Amino acid sequence: MDVVLFFEVHQPYRLRPDLHRVFPRLPSFEEMFYGELDSAIFSRVAERVYRKSTKILLEAAREVGLKATFSVSGLALEQLRRHAPDVLDLFRELASRGFEFAAQTYFHSLAWFVDGEEFREQVEMQAGAVEELVGYRPRAAENTEFIYNNDVACFLRSMGFSTVVTEGVDWVLGWRSPNYVYKAWGCDARVLVRNYRLSDDIGFRFGARWWDQWPLTADKYASWLESTPGDVVLIAVDYETFGEHHWPESGIHEFLRWLPREVARRPRLRFATASEAAEGHQPRDVYDVPPWATVSWADERDLSAWLGNELQRDAFALLKWLYPYARAVGGDALRLWRLLSTSDHLYYQAIKLGPAGEVHSYFSPYGSAYKAHDIYMNALAALTALIREVWSREYAERLELDDERCFYAEGVRLCSLRELRSADGGFKRRHRDDLRRWLVDVFLLDERDADAALSRQP
């Protein structure tokens, strides 16, 4: 049986907790994002996890032929290049020893729910960064936080990724085991699904003294893997598990050190990357997740970690509304929009109780979902002000609207100035007042430019 270890590496740029105060001018990047906190957290995690744990994996790769798969967000790669370039050297050595680096969205974002081409660009940006900094061209891919449905799988397959990784959700699997290769519904993408019980034994329960299996040792865990039926077992956890979520004093590094050796002692088990496992076994069935039932690996295995309450949905609606304008402007505006699309900002706004709520509180730097929402909405207001400050007729020409903001009348649909120019002259005369208001309110033109746009011919 193939044992696939999958490590998720991501560090966001956090918004400043005092961003709720009103700036007399547009805040700078340094005023919006909490660089001191980001740097302090990253330095601590780099020392405890990225350096120490990666050296442990390299040692195991040399001694027992360990292989594993990493998925590193573009934001984490940026910070590694800036603050810990030696870790990138370690990643490059891992890649040279057969480790795999998977693709994901560069900004660890919810771009899939905004625009397909934006999602494509973010995945291509991250894959390009991995190739440049690690020397590996990704073959497998995941969406942010294992967010998955049939459309996601087939979109990634159309981009050239043969393997898609996601969560093994009970209601999707039914009676079936997560420990087999599946096929996506609607295309020939191979799908690996996470065994969340065995993964959470490490990710969440390792340090839980109330757990009847505590302490979890490498030989005990390897024996569980050996007795697990199936072709492949996917163990996927945050890489920060090894030294940050579970501190070194918990014994997590010793567990990581000895697990590869314990697995190597058992003839039934072998290490493989996600792509190797997916290509080495025939799919046993179809993993069918329709778009209206999208899954993830967070909380209740749905989208509620980011879009589960009105605060989150309102914030995301404004983020999505601003996208065409940020896209038209490009440059700093688009970069800021993409930074605000990072899933963490919405994750901090969750209002949950119980274990899920405790995890949200652990990650949030704000102490309150309401404060996180207030700060995020002010960041979106700053983005809006930036767009309005630089907006011009040139950007209006680039603006491509979604259906919600298009102009509809007499069976005609207009979504850009180019389409308006091509419209029939009689149509424009009949709807001149409504079209002028549309140009002012949606394209942000003044009255004179709106009149000019109405009179221009194709």
Secondary structure, DSSP 8 states (H G I E B T S, - for coil): -EEEEEEEE-----B-TTTTS--SS---HHHHB-HHHHHHHHHHHIIIIIIHHHHHHHHHHHHH----EEEE-HHHHHHHHHH-HHHHHHHHHHHHTT-EEEB--TT-B-GGGT-HHHHHHHHHHHHHHHHHHHS----EE--GGG-B-HHHHHHHHHTT--EEEEE--HHHHTTS-SSS-EEETTS--EEEEE-HHHHHHHHTTTT-TTSTT-S--HHHHHHHHHT--SSEEEEEEEGGGBTTTB-GGGTHHHHHHHHHHHHHT-TT-EE--HHHHHHHS---EEE---GGG-B-SSTTTSSHHHHSSHHHHHHHHHHHHHHHHHHHH-HHHHHHHHHHTBHHHHHTT----HHHHHHHHHH-SSS-HHHHHHHHHHHHHHHHHHHHHH--HHHHHH----GGGSEEETTEEE-SHHHHHHS-HHHHHHTHHHHHHHHHHTS---HHHHHHHHH---
